[in-house]
Each structure stands twice: as C-alpha cells, then as structure tokens.
C-alpha cells in the first residue's frame, strides 16, 4: 500500500472515529475521542509496515523478486 492508499484509507476512518467515538465511547480519555488526521495516517502507515514485516511474501510476490529455486 502506497502513501496515497494510506491517506485515502485514513480519511473515512478519521471522520467516522471523530464522529462516533464521542457518542459510543464517552468513557475514553479526551485524547482518544478527537484523533488528529495525521495521526490516523500514521496508524494506517504503521499497519502497512507491520504487514510487510510479518507477511513478507505478500510484498514481493508479483514483482518477481521472490522467485522459487528449482
């Protein structure tokens, strides 16, 4: 997932979280009720990095880097 994919995925998450969290999760501290947009982008970016670290075969398949040896 590229930079633009991370940004586009974080837009709906940002609006949904900041709209629904104060309604359904009022017991959370205020810092978690209104998350800044770039923090949401960072969360999705870290999720993409973790996915590449823990599942490396998904990152190289299709590009020809991980060729199986006979």
PyMOL commands that place a pseudoatom at each C-alpha (Angstrom):
pseudoatom trace, name=CA, resn=UNK, resi=1, chain=A, elem=C, hetatm=0, pos=[0.000, 0.000, 0.000]
pseudoatom trace, name=CA, resn=UNK, resi=2, chain=A, elem=C, hetatm=0, pos=[1.467, 3.299, -1.037]
pseudoatom trace, name=CA, resn=UNK, resi=3, chain=A, elem=C, hetatm=0, pos=[1.368, 6.694, 0.537]
pseudoatom trace, name=CA, resn=UNK, resi=4, chain=A, elem=C, hetatm=0, pos=[-1.778, 7.707, -1.321]
pseudoatom trace, name=CA, resn=UNK, resi=5, chain=A, elem=C, hetatm=0, pos=[-3.525, 4.475, -0.350]
pseudoatom trace, name=CA, resn=UNK, resi=6, chain=A, elem=C, hetatm=0, pos=[-2.756, 5.120, 3.300]
pseudoatom trace, name=CA, resn=UNK, resi=7, chain=A, elem=C, hetatm=0, pos=[-4.069, 8.683, 3.053]
pseudoatom trace, name=CA, resn=UNK, resi=8, chain=A, elem=C, hetatm=0, pos=[-7.252, 7.667, 1.227]
pseudoatom trace, name=CA, resn=UNK, resi=9, chain=A, elem=C, hetatm=0, pos=[-7.978, 4.872, 3.720]
pseudoatom trace, name=CA, resn=UNK, resi=10, chain=A, elem=C, hetatm=0, pos=[-7.452, 7.142, 6.697]
pseudoatom trace, name=CA, resn=UNK, resi=11, chain=A, elem=C, hetatm=0, pos=[-9.962, 9.786, 5.534]
pseudoatom trace, name=CA, resn=UNK, resi=12, chain=A, elem=C, hetatm=0, pos=[-13.132, 7.746, 6.258]
pseudoatom trace, name=CA, resn=UNK, resi=13, chain=A, elem=C, hetatm=0, pos=[-11.564, 6.326, 9.421]
pseudoatom trace, name=CA, resn=UNK, resi=14, chain=A, elem=C, hetatm=0, pos=[-10.816, 9.864, 10.648]
pseudoatom trace, name=CA, resn=UNK, resi=15, chain=A, elem=C, hetatm=0, pos=[-14.350, 11.123, 10.071]
pseudoatom trace, name=CA, resn=UNK, resi=16, chain=A, elem=C, hetatm=0, pos=[-16.045, 8.011, 11.446]
pseudoatom trace, name=CA, resn=UNK, resi=17, chain=A, elem=C, hetatm=0, pos=[-13.847, 7.849, 14.543]
pseudoatom trace, name=CA, resn=UNK, resi=18, chain=A, elem=C, hetatm=0, pos=[-14.168, 11.520, 15.397]
pseudoatom trace, name=CA, resn=UNK, resi=19, chain=A, elem=C, hetatm=0, pos=[-17.929, 11.407, 14.862]
pseudoatom trace, name=CA, resn=UNK, resi=20, chain=A, elem=C, hetatm=0, pos=[-18.770, 8.094, 16.537]
pseudoatom trace, name=CA, resn=UNK, resi=21, chain=A, elem=C, hetatm=0, pos=[-16.208, 7.827, 19.341]
pseudoatom trace, name=CA, resn=UNK, resi=22, chain=A, elem=C, hetatm=0, pos=[-17.676, 10.639, 21.492]
pseudoatom trace, name=CA, resn=UNK, resi=23, chain=A, elem=C, hetatm=0, pos=[-21.130, 9.081, 21.103]
pseudoatom trace, name=CA, resn=UNK, resi=24, chain=A, elem=C, hetatm=0, pos=[-20.368, 5.396, 21.709]
pseudoatom trace, name=CA, resn=UNK, resi=25, chain=A, elem=C, hetatm=0, pos=[-17.129, 5.567, 23.719]
pseudoatom trace, name=CA, resn=UNK, resi=26, chain=A, elem=C, hetatm=0, pos=[-17.534, 8.517, 26.106]
pseudoatom trace, name=CA, resn=UNK, resi=27, chain=A, elem=C, hetatm=0, pos=[-15.506, 6.728, 28.802]
pseudoatom trace, name=CA, resn=UNK, resi=28, chain=A, elem=C, hetatm=0, pos=[-12.285, 7.145, 26.791]
pseudoatom trace, name=CA, resn=UNK, resi=29, chain=A, elem=C, hetatm=0, pos=[-9.890, 9.958, 27.698]
pseudoatom trace, name=CA, resn=UNK, resi=30, chain=A, elem=C, hetatm=0, pos=[-10.336, 13.113, 25.572]
pseudoatom trace, name=CA, resn=UNK, resi=31, chain=A, elem=C, hetatm=0, pos=[-7.082, 12.486, 23.728]
pseudoatom trace, name=CA, resn=UNK, resi=32, chain=A, elem=C, hetatm=0, pos=[-8.650, 9.394, 22.126]
pseudoatom trace, name=CA, resn=UNK, resi=33, chain=A, elem=C, hetatm=0, pos=[-12.003, 10.989, 21.355]
pseudoatom trace, name=CA, resn=UNK, resi=34, chain=A, elem=C, hetatm=0, pos=[-10.635, 13.510, 18.839]
pseudoatom trace, name=CA, resn=UNK, resi=35, chain=A, elem=C, hetatm=0, pos=[-7.722, 11.976, 16.945]
pseudoatom trace, name=CA, resn=UNK, resi=36, chain=A, elem=C, hetatm=0, pos=[-5.895, 14.325, 14.520]
pseudoatom trace, name=CA, resn=UNK, resi=37, chain=A, elem=C, hetatm=0, pos=[-5.920, 13.389, 10.837]
pseudoatom trace, name=CA, resn=UNK, resi=38, chain=A, elem=C, hetatm=0, pos=[-2.169, 12.846, 10.511]
pseudoatom trace, name=CA, resn=UNK, resi=39, chain=A, elem=C, hetatm=0, pos=[-2.226, 10.502, 13.492]
pseudoatom trace, name=CA, resn=UNK, resi=40, chain=A, elem=C, hetatm=0, pos=[-4.776, 8.391, 11.610]
pseudoatom trace, name=CA, resn=UNK, resi=41, chain=A, elem=C, hetatm=0, pos=[-2.470, 8.409, 8.576]
pseudoatom trace, name=CA, resn=UNK, resi=42, chain=A, elem=C, hetatm=0, pos=[0.369, 7.256, 10.842]
pseudoatom trace, name=CA, resn=UNK, resi=43, chain=A, elem=C, hetatm=0, pos=[-1.746, 4.415, 12.229]
pseudoatom trace, name=CA, resn=UNK, resi=44, chain=A, elem=C, hetatm=0, pos=[-2.527, 3.132, 8.737]
pseudoatom trace, name=CA, resn=UNK, resi=45, chain=A, elem=C, hetatm=0, pos=[1.108, 3.607, 7.678]
pseudoatom trace, name=CA, resn=UNK, resi=46, chain=A, elem=C, hetatm=0, pos=[2.331, 1.577, 10.639]
pseudoatom trace, name=CA, resn=UNK, resi=47, chain=A, elem=C, hetatm=0, pos=[-0.231, -1.107, 9.894]
pseudoatom trace, name=CA, resn=UNK, resi=48, chain=A, elem=C, hetatm=0, pos=[1.123, -1.334, 6.330]
pseudoatom trace, name=CA, resn=UNK, resi=49, chain=A, elem=C, hetatm=0, pos=[4.709, -1.574, 7.617]
pseudoatom trace, name=CA, resn=UNK, resi=50, chain=A, elem=C, hetatm=0, pos=[3.776, -4.273, 10.142]
pseudoatom trace, name=CA, resn=UNK, resi=51, chain=A, elem=C, hetatm=0, pos=[2.030, -6.217, 7.411]
pseudoatom trace, name=CA, resn=UNK, resi=52, chain=A, elem=C, hetatm=0, pos=[5.185, -6.090, 5.280]
pseudoatom trace, name=CA, resn=UNK, resi=53, chain=A, elem=C, hetatm=0, pos=[7.347, -7.181, 8.218]
pseudoatom trace, name=CA, resn=UNK, resi=54, chain=A, elem=C, hetatm=0, pos=[5.149, -10.055, 9.405]
pseudoatom trace, name=CA, resn=UNK, resi=55, chain=A, elem=C, hetatm=0, pos=[3.977, -11.218, 5.968]
pseudoatom trace, name=CA, resn=UNK, resi=56, chain=A, elem=C, hetatm=0, pos=[6.911, -10.535, 3.621]
pseudoatom trace, name=CA, resn=UNK, resi=57, chain=A, elem=C, hetatm=0, pos=[5.725, -12.902, 0.885]
pseudoatom trace, name=CA, resn=UNK, resi=58, chain=A, elem=C, hetatm=0, pos=[2.835, -10.543, 0.133]
pseudoatom trace, name=CA, resn=UNK, resi=59, chain=A, elem=C, hetatm=0, pos=[5.258, -7.702, -0.538]
pseudoatom trace, name=CA, resn=UNK, resi=60, chain=A, elem=C, hetatm=0, pos=[7.425, -9.428, -3.115]
pseudoatom trace, name=CA, resn=UNK, resi=61, chain=A, elem=C, hetatm=0, pos=[5.062, -11.713, -4.964]
pseudoatom trace, name=CA, resn=UNK, resi=62, chain=A, elem=C, hetatm=0, pos=[4.045, -10.298, -8.281]
pseudoatom trace, name=CA, resn=UNK, resi=63, chain=A, elem=C, hetatm=0, pos=[7.205, -8.261, -8.728]
pseudoatom trace, name=CA, resn=UNK, resi=64, chain=A, elem=C, hetatm=0, pos=[9.409, -11.247, -9.494]
pseudoatom trace, name=CA, resn=UNK, resi=65, chain=A, elem=C, hetatm=0, pos=[11.772, -10.703, -6.578]
pseudoatom trace, name=CA, resn=UNK, resi=66, chain=A, elem=C, hetatm=0, pos=[10.918, -13.929, -4.761]
pseudoatom trace, name=CA, resn=UNK, resi=67, chain=A, elem=C, hetatm=0, pos=[11.492, -16.494, -7.468]
pseudoatom trace, name=CA, resn=UNK, resi=68, chain=A, elem=C, hetatm=0, pos=[11.333, -20.090, -6.387]
pseudoatom trace, name=CA, resn=UNK, resi=69, chain=A, elem=C, hetatm=0, pos=[14.523, -22.014, -6.971]
pseudoatom trace, name=CA, resn=UNK, resi=70, chain=A, elem=C, hetatm=0, pos=[14.376, -25.443, -8.559]
for i in range(1, 70): cmd.bond("trace and resi %d" % i, "trace and resi %d" % (i + 1))
show_as sticks, trace
zoom trace
